Amino acid sequence: MLKIDKVDTLFDHVVYGDDANDFTYYIMPNAPTFAKMASGGLAMRFVEYGQIREDGGKKFGGFIAFDTELSVPADVQKKIADDLQKKLAEKYKGKTVPKVAIAPVLWTDGTVELLLTEGGALVEKIRGAGKPSIYGKNIASFMVELSELGTAIFKETLSTGSASAVQVVYKMNCYMRLPEMKAWGTWNASEFYSFFQDINTEDNFWSEDSYTEVVNSSRYKNDVTKTHFDFVQAPNLSAEDNAKLESDIRAIINKQLEAAVQRNMLKEIAEVDPNTKELREGQDIEDIRRTVNKSQIANVRVEWSEAKAVIVNRNPQGMLPTITSLMDDKKKPLKWEDYYSKINLDEFLKTVQVVMRVNADFANLPIHSVEVKIRYPYGPNKKVQEFVFTKPDDVAKFEAFVHEGKRDFTYQVTVNYKGATFKQVSEEIKTDDTNLTINVDDLGVLALDIGPGDLDFAQVPRTQVTVRYKHGKQPVEAKFNMTKDTPTFQLRKIIGKPRTEDIDLEFLYTLADGRQIRKTDKQQAKELFVDDPFSSTKTVSFRAAGNLSEEIASITVDASYTDAANKYNQKTIVTLSSEMTSFDWTFPVVDETLGEVKYSVTTLFADGTSKEEGEKVAARSTILVGKKLDQLEVSVVPDLLNWDELKLVSVSLAHGTKRIDLRFKPGDEEKSWKLPLTDGEAPDYKATVTYFLTDGSRKVVGPEVKDDMTLFLELPAA
């Protein structure tokens, strides 16, 4: 995939590298120009009316019909490829040099606009495809009917000089790979304890016995925590969304690090008892020397990395050249007369003119050709004509005389497939749209490009992707094994009828530890980007209850998460105390609606006793542990209210079947609500706040479930 930070400028064109290798490149087209017909001439016609046409009070002097393209000229592409090949030769000096591959930019969608004012002095009507072909040269077709003044100006500017008055803007979207974002956190802890004891006892016959004891002990502790973040701004996100993404990543790393530290926390090394009575009296040892060294080391590291694929907007634009400034294939200037005609208006209005093209990448699809049969069925001059398309840049035109003002016609599409004995023939379709574009989904082919999205191959080394489509004349099922070495695939299957339904997808992720996770999805898009199976996160909050300053020393929670369907487990141990009264356990999950959280609690009291609670299944995402509160007390504080904007504020609080309504007006102070709690009841409540504004309107916030014991009232922003 095109990598956004591997960029260079060669021959005035921006060139991007690939995220998977160093020999694939993507060239961004610079500016639109006139498209060319298969004959080599321009896809453009300027028609001037022999007399003014009036319609609805407006006057028309003529029209211009033309096709534009957005592509890189073949001679420029060759120069760029040659230059890149020289750079590769220098890089691989003395080694086998890979051949440069110029890949097409993977456009997802886009639009094309003319910078002309419809209904103004120059232009009365604009008709156009509005969307480029996406494939090939990104051709778009337009028909502009001009005012009397506009006809004269466009005729002059298109036929003389070097730049016309026609400005075209392509608004295109393409996939690009951002540089890899990385984050890591480390915790290194060590503890060393040393004890030395030397006892010397001497029994003297002629003098008093002597006893000498030397005791030394020392202890050393150290722990260091570090975090590091390398963020990359996503160009398709706002500054606020980028900031939120960075904040979420920081929170994930810090919480994972905190949980890992809790699991690896060093226990205090017990001191050596210097009492030697048992050795001296029990074992009759007189001289004793003891040396004890103990050390503990714990290291924790958590990492996160992601190279996001994002949709990036590019807007190549510019003024179209004049006809006479362009050259034909023989390097001779084009003649204005070949693209201009003056017609009798009465005769012109008697014809219907249809422009056709096929929006399909023939070279990369199992399509040999597309035949379009157009039939104008009215009057003595009814007409049938067939056209054959073999390239996405082919453009055909049909013209027939109008009978009794009837301008509709029918068309039928026949698709001839490569290496197939059958063909797809559509029903006759009736329309009056003179810009006829036949899209790839109408051609009976299932085309799907598959590649990695936000997928970490270190965590998920293999993903089996199963693609199913059962709505064609023949059902399709294909399997692909995505690995770091084979990350991209193309599916091109004949289904024999237009694709109108979703593609069914199944993903079997094989994790690095051998576990497997299965997910399913549906989509209509022609590009499939396989993301990490852990596309969701789950947060379980543990809140300590009770007197942690005097009565409770600590509360240890041992929690686990089990997703049996996907054989996926997570585990954490956290200790709450007066220094940390709450802990939010956030972890990645396959599906936030699946899985079960279980937890057990050990409460250590200040008097040294403890209480163990058996394993329970969490019934909610916020879990109260420790000594349960015997009452709920909520304080409602109005200090943040601006009474210049407000007349009254009504606060409704509810806990189960119990409810209270509190009303605040200017000058009111804090109000509270107290009610007893039965054993096992969580101290949470629902709050609904209604703000009555001075302009007669009102704003309602809630109902919201809260567990804060203080509720601050503040009028939300508009």
N, C-alpha and C positions, 0 to 999 in steps of 0.2 A: 504494500500500500504506500501511496505517496506520503513522505515524511516531511512535516512542515518546517523543520529546522535544518534539513539538508537542502540548501537552496543556493543557486548561483545565477548569474545573469550572463548569457552568451548571445551575441548578435541581437541585442535589444530584446531578448526573450527571457522570461524567468523560467529556470529549469530546476525541478525538484528531484531529489534522489528517492530511493526506495527504502523502506524500513527493514527489509529482509536481506538485501544484498547491495553490493556497490557497483553493479553494472547495469541496473535498470533505472531509467530516467523518464520523467514526465515533463513535457514542454507546454507551458501555458500560452494559448493564443493571445495575440496582442489586441487586435481590433477587428471589428467586422468589416466585410467588403461584399461586393456583388458576387453572387454564386454564378457558376458557369453551367451551361447545358452540356449534354453529352457530345454535342456537335462542336463544342469549344467556344461558342458564343455566350454572351452574358444572358442570364435569366432576368431580362428587363425589357419592358415595353412602355413607351410614352405615347399616349394617344391624345391628340388635340381635336376637340369637336369643331366641325365646320360652322356650327351656329351655337349660340348659348342655349344650354338646357336649363329650364326653370322647373322647380319642384318645391312646393310649400313655401314660396316666397324667397327661396334661395336660388342663386344662379351658379351654374357649373360650366367650366370652360374646358375640362378634359380630365384625364386620370393617368396615373402611373401604376403599373403592376410590376413587382420585382421580387426576387428572392435574395436573401442575405445568407452568408455563411460565416462561421467562426472556426477557423482552423489555422494550422501552421503551414505556410507554403512548403512544398516538397523540397525546393532548393535550400531554404533556410534550415529545414529539418536535417538535411544531409550535412550541411556545414556544421551544425551543432553536434551531430553524431560523430563526425570526423574529429572535432575538437575534443570531445569527451573521450574518444578512443585514444588520442595522444596522451591525455592525462592518465588514463588507465595503464598505458604502456610504461609511463614513467613510474607509476606506483608499483607495478608488478615487474620491475626491471629484474631480468634474470630468471623469471618464472613464467609459467603459462598465463598469457593475458586473456581474460574473458572478453567476449564480444559484447559491445554496447547494445542494449535492447531499449528501443524507444517505445514505451507503453502508452496507451491512450489514457487521458485523465478520466477517472470514474465519476462522471457527472451523475448526480441523483435526480435532479430536476432543474427547471429554470423557466424563465420567461424572457420575452423580447419586447422592447418598446421603441416607438418612434418619438423623438422629441419634437412633436408638432402639436399644435393646439387645434383639436377638432372643433369646427364651428367658428373658427376665427377668420382673419382676413385672407389667409392662404389656403386653408384646408377645410373642406366641408364634411367629408366622411373618411374614416379610416377603417378598413377591414383587414384583418390579418390572422395568422395562425395563433399568435400570442405565445406559443410555446415552441422552442426549437426542437429539432429531431432527436437531440441527445446523442444519437449515434452518428458516426461518420463526421461530416463537416458541420453539424448543427445548423442545418438549413431551416430558415423561417420564411414564410411567404406573406406578402402584403399587397393590398390594393388600396390606393389613396385617390379619392375623387377631389379635384381641386376647384377652387373658385376661379372666376375669370382672371383676377389678379394673380392668384397662385399659379395658374397655368403658364402665364407669361414669365413669371420669375423662375419657376422650376425649369422651364424650357431653356432659359438663358444660362442658369447656373449648372445644369447637367451637361450642356453641350460645349461650354467654354471654360477655360481655366483649369485648375487642378483639384479643387474641392467643391463639392455640391452643397446644397442647403439641407440635405437629408442626414440627420444624426440618429444613430441606432445605439441602443443600450441593451446588452445582454446581461441579465441577472441570473447567474448560474450558481448552483450549489454542488459541492463535491466533497467526498470523504478524504480526510487527511489524518495522519497519525501524529499525535503530539509527542514531544520528548517524554521520556519516562519520568514520572514523579516517584520520588523515593522518600521514605520516612523510616527511622529506626530509633530504638531506645535501648539502653543498656543499664544494668544494675550489677555492680561488683561489690561484694561484701567479704570481709575476712575478720577472723577473731583468733587471737593467740593467747594462750595461758601457760605460764611457767611457774613451777613450784620446786623449791630446793630445801632440803632439811638434812642437817648433819648433827648427830648426837654421839658424844664421846663420854663414856662412863669408865672411871678408874677406881678400883678397890685397892686402897693403900693399907699396908700392914702396920706401919709405924705412924701414919698420920691419918687425917680424916679423908674419907672417900671424896672424889670430885665428879661433877656432872656438868658437861658443857653441851648446849644445844644452839644451833644456828638455823634460823628459818627465814627464807626469802620467797616472796611470790610477786608476780607481775602479770598484768592483763593489758592487751592491746586490741582495740576495735576500730574498724574503718568500713565505711560504705559510701559509694559514689554512684549517683544516678545521672545519666546523660540522655538527652534526646536531640535528634537532628531531623530537619525537614527540608527537602528540596521540592518546592512546588512549581508547577507550570500553569500559567493562566490559560484557561480554555477560551478561545476567541468567540465561541458562540454562547457564552454565559455572561450575564451582567456582572458588574463589580460586586454586587451584593451576593449573587449566587456563587461566585468564585470564593468570596470570603467565607461563606457558609460551608462550602466544600472543604476548604482548608481547616476550618474549625472542627468539622466532623472527623477529618483524618487525625488531627491532633488528639481529639477526644478518644478515638479508637486506640491509637498508640499508647496514650497515657493509661487508659483503663486496662489494656492488655498487659502493659508493663506492671501496673499496680497489682493485678491479679497474679501474675507470675512471681512477683516479689513475695506476695503473701504465701504462695505455695512453697517457696524456697527460703523463707525466713529462717535465719540461724537461731537455734536454741541456745540459751545461755549455758556456757561451759561451767559445770559444777566445780566448785573449789575443792581442793584436797584437804581432808580433815587432818590437822597436825597432831592429833592425839595418837600416841604410840603405846598406850598402856597394854593393849593386847599383844604387841610385839615384845615388849619388855617383860611383862609378867606371864602372859600366856605361853610365849615361846622362848622365854629366858634369853632374849637377845640383848646384849648390852650396848654395842656400837651399831648405830643405824645411819645410813645415808640414803636419802630418797631424792631422785630427780624426776619430775614429771613435766612433760611438754605436750600440750594439746593445741591443735589448730583446726579451724573450719574455714572453708572457702565456698562461696556460692556465686555463680555468674549467670546472669539472665540477659538474653537479647531477643527482642521482637522486631520484626521487619515488615515493611509493606512497600509494594511497588506496583505501579500501574502505568501503562502507556495507552491512553484513551484514544479511540477513534472518534473524531468529531466531524460534523458537517460544517464546512467553511464556505462563506459566500465570496464569489468573485464577480466583478462587474466590468468585463471588457467593453469598451465603448469607443465611438469615434464617428467622424463624418465620412460618409461614403465618397469615393472619388468621382470625378466627372467621367463621362464615357470616353471623351477624346483623350484623356490622360492615360488610359489603359492600353496595353499591347495585346495582340493576339498571339497564337502559338508561334508565329513566324517573326515575332518582334516588330510587327507593324502596328501603328496606331489604329484604334478602332474608329469607325466612322459613325457619326451621329445619325446619319440617314438610315443606317441599318436597324436602328432601335426607335425610330420616330415615324409616326404616321398621322395624317390628318384625315378624318373620316366624316362621312355624311351621318349625322346624328340619328336620322330616322332609320337608316339601315343598321346602325350599331345597336340601337335599342331593341332590334328584332332578333338579337342573338343572346344565347346563354353560353357563358365561357366558364369552364371548370379547370382548376389547377389541381393536379394529383401528385402524391408522393407516398412512399411506404416507409414508415418509421421502424426500420429493423436493420440490425447488423448482420447482413447476409454472410459475410466471411466467417462469422463466429456462431452461426446458427445452422441447423440442418435443413435450410431452405435453399432450393435451387433457383426458384423464380416465383414471382407473383404476377398473375394475369388479372387485369381489371377490365371488365366489359361494361361500358356505359351505353345506356339506351335512352334517347329522347323519343317518347312514343306518340307525339302529337302532330297532326297536320300532314299535309302532302310531302313535307320535307323531313319527316321523322328519320332519325339517324341512329345507327349502332356502330360503335367503334371499340376495338380492343387495344390494350396497352400492356407491355411486358416490362417488369421492373426486376433488375438483378443487383442493384446497388442502392444504398440509402440516399445517395445524392441524385438519383434519377428523378427527374420532374417531367410530367407529361401534361398536355393541355388538350381539352376537348371543346369544340364549338359547334353549336347547332342553331338554326333559325327558330325563333319563338313563334308559337301558334296560339292566337287568341289570348295572349298575355300569360300563358302557362309556362312557368320557369322551373318547375320541378322535373326531376329525371330519376332514373333507377340505375343502380350499379350492382355488379356481382363480382365476387372475389374468388379466384381459384389459386390455391397454394400448391406448388409442386415441390416435393421434398427430395433431398439428396438420398440416393440409394433406396428409394421406396417405390413400390409399384402403384400405390394408391395416392390420391390427392384429396385435398379438402376443398369443397365447393360450397360457398355460402348461398343463402337465399337471396333473392333480389331485394335490395334495400332502396326505399324511396326517400329522397331528400331534395332540398333546394340550396344546400350549402355548396358554394362554388369553390371553397378551399377544402379539398377532400384529402384527409390524412388517414392512412390505414396503419394502426399501431400493432406492435409485435404480439400483444395479447389476443388480437383478432386472428392470428395466423396459425393457431393450433399447435403452438410450441410452448413447452414448459422450460423457461430459461431462468436459471438461478445461479448467482455467483456467491460462493460461500467463503468466508474468511474469519479470522479471529477478531473479536472485539476487545472487551476488557477481560482477557483471559490470561491467567498466570500459569505458564507451562510448568514452572517449578512446583506449583501446588497441584495442578491438574495436567499431568503429562500426556494423557490420551483422552479424546472425546469422540465417541461414535455418534455421528449425526445421521439420522434416518429421515428421509424426505418422502412424503406420500401425497399423491394427488389422485383422487378416485373419480373425478368428475369429467374426464375425457372419454373418448371412444375406447381407449385402452388405458387401464389404470397404470400409474407409475409408482414404483418404490425403488429407492436407491439409498445405499449406505456409504458413508465416508468416514475414515478414521483420521481425525485431525491430531497431529503432533507438531512439535517444534520444527521438525525437518520437513513435514508435509502439511503446511498450514492452510493452503488455499485449494479450492476445487471449483469446477464449473459443471453444472448440470444442464444438458441440452437434450430434451426428450420430446418426441412427437406425440401429441395427445389427440390430434385429429379433429378438434373443435375449439372454438375460442375459450380462453381461460377466464372464467368469471368468478370462481370460488376461491376460498382460502387454501393455502398449502398447509398440510398437517406436518408438524415437526416433532421429532423425539430426540432427546439428548441423553446419552449414557456417559456420564463423567466418571473416569477412573482416577482416583486421587493417588497421591504419591505413596500413601501407606497401604494401597490396595483396595480400599473401600470404594464402592460405586454409588453414584447418585443418579437417579433418573428424573427427567423433567420433560414436559410436553408444552407445545405452543402452537400458534397459528399465525400466518401472516400473508399479506398480499404483495409486499414489496419484492422487487427483483434482486435485491441484495440481502444476504443473510449474514449478520455478524454475530458470532457465537460468544456470549459473555460468560463470566464466571458463574458457577452454579450458586454461589452464595450471593445472590442478588438482593437479599433482604437482611436486615439486622433485627435483633430482638433485644430489648432492654428489660431487665428485672431489677427493681429497686428494693434494697433492704434498708429498713429504718429501725433504729434502736429505740425502745420504749423503756421507761423507768428512770430512776435516779442514778445516773452514771457518775455523778461526782462523789456520792457518799455510799450508796447502797450496792451498786453493781460495778465490778472492776472491769469486766470485758464480756463480750458476747461473740462467740465463734460460730459462723454459719458455714456449713458444708453443703454446697448446692451442685446439682447436676442437671443437664438438659439432654433429653434423649428423643431423637427423631427415628423411631423404629422403622418407618417405611423406607427411609434412606440410609439406615444404619449409621447415623451421624450422632456424635456425642460431644458435649462440652462439659467442663467441670471447673469449679472455682472454690476456694476457701478464703474467707475474709473474716477479720476480727474487728468488731466495732467496740469503741470505747468513748470516753469523754473527749478524746482528741479527734476521733472520726466517728460521728454518730450516724452516718448513712453511707451507702455504697451503691452505685449504679453499675450493674453487670451488663455490659453490652457485648454481644458476640454475633458473628455472621451465621445466618441460617439459610437453608434452601427455600423454605416457605414459612413466613411468620405465622401462618395459621396452623401449622403442624407442630408436633413435638409436645413434650411434657417436662415441666420443671419440678424437681423434688428437692427438698432441703431438710436438714436436721440442724438442731441448735443446741449448743452447750453454753450455759450462762455461769460465769464465775463471779461469786459475790465477794464483797469487800472483806467479809469475815473468814474467807478461805473456803467456804462450802461451795458446792456447784450443783447445777441441775441440768440433766440431759433430757432433751425432747426427741422422741423418735422421728423417723423420716416421714414427711408429709408431702402431699401434692399441692403445688401452688395453685390457688384458685383465681388469683389476680396478679397483675404485674407489679404491684407495690405490696411488699410483705413486711409486716410489723413483727419484730422479734424482741425477746427479753421479757421484762415484766410489763404486762399489758396495762394500758391506761384504764382507769375506772370511770373516767368521764371525758366528754368532748367539750372543749371550750374554745369558741371561735370569737376573735375580736375583729370588728369591722371598723376600719379607720378611714374617715373622709378627708384627711388633711390635704390630699393631692387634687381635690376638686376645685375648679374655677367657677364660682357661683355667678360670674358675669354671663356665662353661657348656659347655666342650668337653672331650672325652677325647682326640681324635685328629683330625688334618686330613690328607687325602690329596690331593696335587696331581699331575695327569697332564698332561704337556706333549708335544705332538706336532708334528713338522715333516715333512710328506710321510710317508715310511715309517719315519722315525726317531721314537723315543718314549722318555720317561723318566717314572718315578713317584717322587715325593718325598713323604716322610711326616714330619709334624711332631707332636711331643708337648711337654708343658710343659717349658720350659727350653731348647728348641732355638733356635738362631740362624739367620740368613739362609743360604739355600742357593742354588746357582747351577747353570746348565746351559749348556755350551758345545758347539758343533758347527760344523764348517766349512761354508761356503756356496760353491756353484759359481757361475760367472759367470751373471748374470741372475736368480738366485734372490732372491725377496723375503724380507726378514728378518722374517717373521711366523710365527705358530704358533697352535695350538689349545690352549686351557687348559680343563680340567675339574677343579673343586675339590669335594671331598666333605667335609662337616663332620659329625663324629660327636659328638652331644650327650650330656651326662651323663644325660639322662632316657631314653636308649635310642633316640631318634629320630635321623634324619639329614637333612641338606639338601644338595642337589646343585646346583651352579651351572655351567652350560655344557653342552656344549662351546661356547666363544666364540673367535672369531678375534681375535688381538691382535697389535699391533706395538710395544707398550711394552717397553722393555728391563728395566723393574722391575715386578714383579707384587706388589701389596700384598694380603695375605689379610685379609678382614674378614667376619665372620658377617653375612649379610643379615638385614634385619628380617623379622619374621614376616609 
